[in-house]
Amino acid sequence: MKRKIVTALLSLLVALALWTYVVTVVNTDADRTYNNVPVVLQGESLLRERGLMVITQEIPTVSLHLEGNRSDLDKLNSSNIVLTADLSKIYDPGTHNLRFTTSYPGDVAAGAISVLSQNPVAITIEVAERASKVVPVQLYYKGELPQDFIADVENRELSAADVEIAGPKAVVDKIAEARIDVDIDRRTESIGESFAYTLCDAKGEAVDAELITTNVDKIMVALRIARLKEVQLGVEIVDGGGATQNTVEVQINPQTIRVSGSEAQLEDIEQIKLGTIDLREVPMDDVFTFSIKLPEGIENETGVTEATVTVQFQGLETKTLRVSNFELINVPEGMNAKMITEALEVQIRGPKAQVSRLKASNVTAVIDFTDTKPGTVKLNAQITSSVTGVGAVGSYTVSATLKEK
C-alpha cells in the first residue's frame, strides 16, 4: 500500500512538470501589454538637407498588446522593443502622421510575436522650416564700480565674438543677439571667467530657444578693471655748465596724467620720470620733448603720449673764450704726448659777476691720456676754471699725438 502511494505521488509530480512546460513554453496563446515604448525617428539628416526639422519636443511612445510564446514574451520589455518611424517621405513643414515598424531582440525568433493591438496606430509629429545664422555677442554691465576705478569696456576680450544658431526658422528670425550680463558692482579686480548667454530679440528680451542649437555653450570674458590715479610728471636735472637746479626754471606740460593699474602697482607710484637733462649740454633756453613711458601693467588714461619740458636760465650770462691752456694728465710711462690742437673756443656760463671778470687765463682744458694707444688720437677735454660758480657749456675734443720717447 505504501508503495502505491509513493508511485502515485511521483506520477503526480511528473504530470505537474509536463503541464507547467506546456503552459509556460509550448502554449502560444499567452499575451501581454507593453506600455510607453518609445518611437525612434529615422532620416532626420534627410530632413535637414531639405531645410526641415522635427519640432515635436516629446518622444512619441506607444502601448503594444502582443501575443506569443511565454518564454519569448518574458524576454521583452519597453526598452528592447524597437519602434521605428521613417521621416524620409516628408518634404514639407506641417503636421504629419507616421506609421511605425516593430522589431524585437535578436534572440526572439522572427514571426514568433503577433501584434494584437497598438495605441496609437500612428504617431503625430510637427515639422518646421529650419534656418541658421550668426548673431553677435553683446555685453551688458550691471552695477557701479567703486570711486576711482575704471573698466576698460572698449578693449574687453571674448573667446567668441558671435554665436552660430540653428533651429526653427520662426524662432531663429526673432533672435538678434547673444546677451551676457556682467555684474561689475563694487568690483576692484579684473574679470576673467566663462559666462552663459541668453538668446534675445532686438528689444533685449529673451527668446524661447529650447529648440535652438548653438556652436558654443559658454563664452570667456576678459575685462580689465583698474584703479585710477593722478601722478606727477618729472625730469631729472643734472647741474653743469655753470647752471644748477636753483638757477633754472623748469616747466613740464602736462604736469600730471591719469593712469590706471592694480592697487598694488599704483601704491608707490607718485611720479613718472620723463628723462634726464644735463645742463652742461644746454647752452640757452630750450624746449625738450619726451615720450611718456610707463611701467609694465600701467595704462595711460589721458591719451597724451608726449610731454614738453621748458628750461629757462635765470640770472646767468655766457662768455666765449679762446683757451690755449692745456693740462696733460695720465700720460703712459715712457711715452711723449704732444698737442695738435692749439686752442679751443670755449663757452663759459655763470652768474654775471663771475663771468664779467673771467679771462682765458682762468680757464684750463684738462686732457686725460689714460689707456691711450700710441698714434694720433682724439680725446675729450675737461674744462676747468679758477673762478668758482662758472662752467663750460657743451663738450669739447682735441687732437694729440702719443709716441715713445
HELIX and SHEET records of a PDB file:
HELIX    1   1 LYS A    2  TYR A   21  1                                  20    
HELIX    2   2 VAL A   22  VAL A   26  3                                   5    
HELIX    3   3 GLU A   44  GLU A   49  1                                   6    
HELIX    4   4 ARG A   70  ASP A   74  1                                   5    
HELIX    5   5 VAL A  153  ASN A  155  5                                   3    
HELIX    6   6 LYS A  169  VAL A  172  1                                   4    
HELIX    7   7 GLN A  245  THR A  247  5                                   3    
HELIX    8   8 GLU A  263  LEU A  266  1                                   4    
HELIX    9   9 LEU A  279  GLU A  281  5                                   3    
HELIX   10  10 LYS A  352  SER A  356  1                                   5    
HELIX   11  11 ALA A  360  ASN A  362  5                                   3    
SHEET    1   A 5 PHE A 100  SER A 103  0                                        
SHEET    2   A 5 VAL A  82  ASP A  86 -1                                        
SHEET    3   A 5 ALA A  30  GLN A  42  1                                        
SHEET    4   A 5 THR A  61  GLY A  68 -1                                        
SHEET    5   A 5 ILE A 113  ASN A 119 -1                                        
SHEET    1   B 3 LEU A  52  VAL A  54  0                                        
SHEET    2   B 3 ILE A 123  LYS A 142 -1                                        
SHEET    3   B 3 GLY A  94  LEU A  98 -1                                        
SHEET    1   C 4 LEU A  52  VAL A  54  0                                        
SHEET    2   C 4 ILE A 123  LYS A 142 -1                                        
SHEET    3   C 4 ASP A 162  PRO A 168 -1                                        
SHEET    4   C 4 THR A 213  THR A 214 -1                                        
SHEET    1   D 4 LEU A  52  VAL A  54  0                                        
SHEET    2   D 4 ILE A 123  LYS A 142 -1                                        
SHEET    3   D 4 GLU A 177  ASP A 183  1                                        
SHEET    4   D 4 THR A 198  CYS A 200 -1                                        
SHEET    1   E 4 PHE A 149  ALA A 151  0                                        
SHEET    2   E 4 ILE A 225  VAL A 238 -1                                        
SHEET    3   E 4 THR A 256  GLY A 261 -1                                        
SHEET    4   E 4 GLU A 299  ASN A 300 -1                                        
SHEET    1   F 3 PHE A 149  ALA A 151  0                                        
SHEET    2   F 3 ILE A 225  VAL A 238 -1                                        
SHEET    3   F 3 GLN A 271  ASP A 278  1                                        
SHEET    1   G 3 GLU A 157  LEU A 158  0                                        
SHEET    2   G 3 LYS A 218  LEU A 223 -1                                        
SHEET    3   G 3 ILE A 191  ALA A 196 -1                                        
SHEET    1   H 3 VAL A 248  ASN A 253  0                                        
SHEET    2   H 3 GLU A 306  PHE A 313 -1                                        
SHEET    3   H 3 ASP A 286  SER A 291 -1                                        
SHEET    1   I 3 LEU A 316  VAL A 323  0                                        
SHEET    2   I 3 LEU A 344  PRO A 351 -1                                        
SHEET    3   I 3 GLY A 391  ALA A 392 -1                                        
SHEET    1   J 5 PHE A 326  ILE A 329  0                                        
SHEET    2   J 5 VAL A 363  ASP A 368  1                                        
SHEET    3   J 5 GLY A 375  SER A 385 -1                                        
SHEET    4   J 5 THR A 397  GLU A 404 -1                                        
SHEET    5   J 5 MET A 335  MET A 339 -1                                        
END                                                                             
